[in-house]
Amino acid sequence: MAETAEYTPPKVWTWNKGNGGQFANINRPIAGPTHEKELPIGKHPLQLYSLGTPNGVKVTIMLEELLAAGHKGAEYDAWLIKIGEGDQFGSGFVDVNPNSKIPALVDRSGKTPIRVFESGAILVHLAEKFGAFLPTEQPARAETLSWLFWQMGSAPFVGGGLGHFYAYAPIKIEYAIDRYAMETKRQLDVLDRQLANTEYIAGSEYTVADMAIWPWYGGLAKGWNYGAGEFLAVQDYKNLQRWADQVYARPAVKRGRMVNRTSGEPETQLHERHDASDFDTKTQDKLAKA
């Protein structure tokens, strides 16, 4: 391992606002809003405030799958939250999610609006609301929830760990990249071994576990996330590759991946979604009309 300058932590940590690389302008050690800004409200029962990151894509896939399955009550407005510009610190967003992270959902289908934050909680809320994609009988229910919460606990090592130090950190730290590459590959192996015996993550049925895991680990398998496919030798995980392709072949998954997406080819982006017909209009056309 290459030698690096020794760092001795101070007795008491203090915030250096210049730290954080490209995220320095939005990272801070305190919670709460930074400015007053109400959230928009559309015409549908479900109001989603999000961005097309893996955590956001989980929810838009779920909503599109519900609609494809005939659950008309799952119609939704998806509003773009530009986290690079600090939208998540607006007062309205903080009221919905005090943790200031996307995605955040407000369910206005009943007499009293219900706020739901954390992507896993949103998936469970929607699954139970519509009776879909989450088994009700044991042991299938326990298996599905176990894999859902596996993703919630494991992905931070991929995103904040490997993704940050490999792709975004202002300096490359060999120890950090090696540490998180090792853990990420271990997780890929966990999934590959599971998928050697099951068609989908939790068994023979497509569930919220697949919707939660695919945006993170399917994205890694296809080389989309952090440009780390070759670095992680993702082609070696044959069962994971089979599953990643199988899930991506679903039309609802393709649509869900487009919603609130702001990177990639323009035809793959739908910055906001307020009606199913929005998928028929390219993002660049919408921007030209704005």
N, C-alpha and C positions, 0 to 999 in steps of 0.2 A: 504493500500500500504506500502511495506517495506521501511524503511528509507534508504536514500542514502546520500553520502557525498555531501554537497552543493557545487555548482559550480558557481563562479562569473566570467562572461566573462571579459576579459581584455578590456581596452579602445580601443586598436588596436589589431586586430587578427594577429598572426604570425604563420607561417607554422612550425609545428613539424613533421619532416620527419618520425618519428617513429610511428605516429598515423595512424590508418586505418586498423589494424589487418592484415589479409592475403593479403589485397590490397595495403598495404603501399608502395610497390615497384613500383606501376604504377599510384597512385593518386598524383596529383600535382596541384597547383593553377594557373598554366600558360598553355597557348596553344602553338602550334607549334611543329615541329619535334624535336626529340632528336638525330636522327642519319640519315645518308643517306642510303636509300634502295629503289630501284625501284620495282614496282609491276610487277609480271609476267603477260603476256598476252597470252591467249590461242587462239584456232582456231574459236571460236564461236562469234556471234555478241554481245552477252551479257557477260560481265565479272563481276562476283560477288566476292567481298572480304568480308568474313564474318566468323562467328562462330555460332555453333548450340545452341545459347541461344534463348529465346522466340522471341526477336526482329529479329534475323537472320532467324529463322524458318518461320516467316511470309513470307519472300521473297522466300525461296526455295519451300514452299508450292505453292505459286502463280505460280512460274515458272513450277513446275511439273504439276499443274492443266492446265496451258496453253498448255503444250505439250500433255497432255492427251486429250485435246479438239481439237487437230489437228493443233495447231499454230506452225508450224515448225520453224518459225523465232524466237521462244522463246528458242532455244537451247542455252545453257550457259556453261561457265566454272565457277566452284565455288572453289575459292582458300581459304585455311584456314588461318585465321588471329588469331594468338595465343596472345590474349590480356594479358594473365598472363606473357608473355615474352616481352610485349611492342611493338608488331608488329604494333599496331595502331598509333605509334608515328614515324614510318618510313616516310621519306620525300615523297615517292610515295603515301602512304596512305593519308597523310595529304593534299596532292594536290587534292585528290578526295573528302575527307571529312575533312575540317578544324577543325571540332569538335572532331576528333579522336575517333569516336564511330563506331562500326559495326551495321548494314551492310552498305556497300557502293557499288554502281553499276556504271559501265561505259558502256554506250550503244554505240557500235561502228558500228551500222548498217547503219549509214549515212556517209556523207562526213566528218563531224566534230564530233568527239567523244563528248558525252554528259555525264557529271557526275551527278549522282543523289544520294543524301544522305538523311538520315532519312527514316526509314522503311515505314512510311505512304506515304511519297512522292514517294518512289519507287513503292509501290503498285498502286498508282494512275497513275504514269507514264506508267507502264506496262498495266494497265487496259485500258487506253486511246489509247495506241499504238496498242493494238490488238483488241480493241472493245469487251472486255470480262470482266465479273464479276463486272461490275459497270454500273448500269442502266443509260440510257441516258435521260429517260423521268422523269418528276416530277409527283408526289412527291417521287417516289421511289429513285431517285438519291439523293435528300436531306436527306432522311432517312438513306441511306447507308453511305453517307459521315458523317452524324452526329454521327453514331455509330463508324465509323472509328476514328474520332477525339476524341470521348469519350475515346476510348482505349488509344490513344496517351497521353491524359491528365490524365487518371486515373492510368495507370500501374506504373508510378513512385512511387506511394504510396504503391504499392505491392512489387516492386523490391527493390528500394532504401529505402523503408520504412520497411514493414514487413519482407521481405526477408533478408535485411541487419541485422536488429536488432534481428530477431528470429534465423537466421541460421549462420551469418558470423561475427557479431560484437565480438570483443575480450572480452567484458564483457556484461552480460545480464542486460538491463535496463528495469525495470518493466514498468515504465511510457511509454517509447518508444514502447515497444511491445504491451501494451494495446491500445495505441493510434492508431497504424497502424493495429492491428488486428480488432479493431472496424471499421475502414474505409474499410478494405478489405472485411469484412463480409457485410458491407453496399453495396459495389459494387457487391458482389455475389448475394445479394438480388435484386439489380437493374436488373441484367441479368436474374435471375430466374423468376421475375415477367414479364419481356418482353417475355421470352420464353414460358410462360404459354399461350400466345396468338398468337405466331408466330412459324413457323417450324424452320426458321433460324433467325439470329439476326435481320435483317432488314426487314423481311417479309417472303414470300413463296419461295424466290430464294436464292440460295447460292452465296455469294458475297465476295468482299474484306473485308467486315466487319467481316465475320466469320473467314477469314484467319488471320486477325490481332488479333482478340480476343481469338481464340482458343489456340494458344501456351501459352498465359498467364493464362487465366481463365479455359480453358479446362484442362491444366496441373495442376492447383490447384484442380479442381474437381476430377481428378483421383489420387491425392496425389503425383504427380511427382515433383512439384515445392517446393523446400525448405523442403520437408518432413513434411509439415504443414497440411496435410489433416485431420488427427484426431484432431489436435489442433483447426482447424477452423470448425469442424463438417460438412465437405463438403457433406456428404451423405444426409444431410437435404434438399439440393437444388435439388429437383427431376427433375425439368424442365431443369436445367443446366446439370445435369447428363445425361439426355436423349440426349440433343444436343451434349454434349462432346463425347458420344459414337457414335452418328450418323456421326459426322464430322470425327472422327478417323477411321471409317470404310472405308473411301475413300482411294483407293490405292495411289493416288497422295499425300495425307496427310502423309501417312506412309513413302513414299519415301522422301518427303520434310523434315520430322523430322529427317531422317538419315543423311542428307547432312551437312557436317562440324561439325558433332557431335563427341565429343571426350570423352564422359563419358557414363557409362552404359555398358551393355553387348557388347562384340566386334561385334557381328552380327548385332547390331543396329547402328553401326557407319560406316559412309562413310566420311573420313576426307576431301577428295576432290572429286569433281564430274566433269568429263570432257566429259562424254559420257553416254548415257542411259545404256550401257552394264556394266558400273561400278557397278551398283547395283547387278550384278550377281557374283561379286567377293568380298569376305569378307575382311573387313579392315585388319584383322591380316595377310591375305595372301598378301595384297598389301604392308604392312609394311615389311614383310619378303623379298619381292623382291627389296625393296628400297636400 
